[in-house]
């Protein structure tokens, strides 16, 4: 069974404060006598559930269309970080403790971080809670994951960096090492304690700094 890890793209959904909003408007309607129905969509490269390419922070590095598709799929593990509170960080020591329980993180794996913060994903005025005080990775945790040689790291919060980190160090350490970043994932609690294969394929945006994705996973053990 495939597990959907993506939020639905909708008007008035949460968005990062400095990023563009998602907007969808019906353009042709069958009920108005049009021969077909379709809508106009306006959105940023980092709308909704999405992936960051290294070019998001490093202009001379790879854009989303230049990355091999292998970056966006692979064997995964989900770190249970539900104990990390708002504005707090998951540390390297926390990851090492997780490895004692789940085994060493291997090169080429995709690591997803379950904070449970997706419970605050709401539309309209209620989206404010999701856009404030979210948890994130510490610099040493990001460096540990990069050193392990993972191909991607994902979070169920709006950013891989905590809301208080103005330096955005986790982005820098991961993207600088060629590790792509998934943000605004959901339902990660379904993956905790399981081995799984993950897919999060981007649109092929020329020169893109990132792309919305349909992220999903398949649990491997019976």
N, C-alpha and C positions, 0 to 999 in steps of 0.2 A: 504494500500500500504506500502511495506517495503522500507525504505530509506537506501541506501548503504552509510556508513560513513567511508569506507576504501579506502586507496590509493592502486592502482595496484602495485604488486611487480614486479619490472623491473630492469634490469641491469642499472647501472649509476644513480640510484635513490639517494636521499639524505640519509646520515647516520650520526649518532653522531660521532664526531671526533675520539673518542677512541674505537669505535665499529667496528666490521667487516662489510665489504660490502656484499650486496646481489649479488649472481652470479648464472645465469642459462645458461646451455649449452645443446643443443640437443644431445642426446646420440644415439638414434635409429631413423631413418627417413623412412617413407613409400616410399618416392621418391627414396631412395637409395636401395630399395628392402627388407628392414627389414619388419618382419611380423607385427610389431606394432611400434608405435611412443612413445617415452618418453624422458624426459630430466633429467639431473642431476641438483640439486639445492644445493647451498652452502649458508648458511645465519646464522646470529647470532640470538640469542633468542629475541633480541630487534630490529629486522629488520622491517622496514615499520610500518604500523599500528599495535601496539602491546600492551600487558598488562604486567606490572611489578608485580611480586610476592614479598611479604615481604622479602624473601631470597635474593633479589637483593641487599639489604643493611644490612640485619641482618642474619648472617649465621646459627643461631640456630632457625630461624623462619620457617614459612611454605614455601615450594617450590610450584611451579605452579601445579604440579600433586596432591599435598596433599590438595589443597583447594576445598571445596565443590562447585559444579557448580552454586549454588545460588549466589556466589560472583560475577558472571559474567552476571547476568541478573536482571532486576528489573525496577520499575517505575523510570522515570528520569525527570530532568529539565535541561534546558540549560541557563546558565547565559550569558547575552550579555555583553562582555568585549571588544568590538571593540574599545572603547575609550582608552584602555591601549596601550601605544606606545611601540616601540622597546626598549628592555632592562628594561622596566618598570614592576611594579608588580601590581596585583590585590590585594587590601587590605581587611582586615576584615570589615572595614567600607563600602567598596564597596559591599561586600556580604550582609551586613545588609540592605543597601539601596535597593538592589535587592529583599530582602525578603519583604520589605514594598510594593513592586509592585506585587510580584508573590506569596507571602505567605511564611511562615517559612519552611525552609528546614527540612524535616522529617527524622527520623532514618530509615535506610534501603534503602534510595533513592540513585540513581546514579546521580551525578552532573557533567555535561559537561560544559566546559568553551569555549565560542566562542570568540576568538581574531580576527578571520579572517586571521590568519597567514598562513593558508594552501594555500593561493593564491600564495605564493612564492615557493611551491613545484614544482621543475623542475628537469629534468635529466641533467647529465653532468656538465659542468662548471657553468651552471646557478643555480645549487643546492647550490652554496655558499651563496646566499642571505638567503635561508631557514636555513642554519647552523650558522648564525650569528645574534646577536641582537634580539633574540626572547623574548617575554614577558612571565611572569610566575606568580605563586602564591607567595604572601608574607608568612612569617612564621606565622603571626597571622591569616591570612586567612586559611592556612592549618590546624592550630590548631582549628579554629572555625568549619571547616568541620568535623574534627575528633571528636570534642566534640558533634556535632549534630548526630553522629553515622551513617554517610553515609557509604555505602559499597564500593563505587568506585568513583573516580574523573578522569575526562578525559580532554584533551586539544588538540587543533588543531595545536600546536607547537611541536617542536622536543623534548621538555622536560617540565615537570610540573614546574621546577624551571627556573627562568629567566637566561639568558645567562651570567649575571654578578655574579650570586650567586655561588661562589666556594664552599661554605659550604653545598650546596644542602639541605637546611633545609626543604623545602616542601616535598621532598622525605622522609626524615627522620621522619617528624611528621606524615605523612599519613601511610607509610609502617609500622612504629613503632606501629601504632594503629590498624594494620590489614586491612587498607584500600588499595585496589589495585588501580593501576594507569594506565590509558590508555593514550598513546601518539601517535602523528601523525594521529589523526582523521581528517576527512574532511567533508564539507557540513553541519557543525553545524548550520549555519545560518537558515537552513530549520526547525530547532527545537526550535528556540527562540520564547518564548511566548506560547508554546504548552506543554501539558502533553503527555508523550510518554512512551512506554516500550522499553528498550534497551537490546540488546544482544551483547556480545563480547567474544565468547568462544575460549579458548586457545587450542593449541595442548597439549596432555597429555605427556609432556616431564619429564621423571624421574629426580627428583632433579633439575628441571629447575628454573632459576631465573626470567623467563618471557617467553612469547611466542607471535609470530605473531598471529593476529586474523582477522576474517572477522566480522567487527563491523557493526551493522545495527539497525534500530529503526522503530517502528510503532507508528504514531501519533494516539492518542486514541479518541480525540473528533471529532465529525463529522463536 
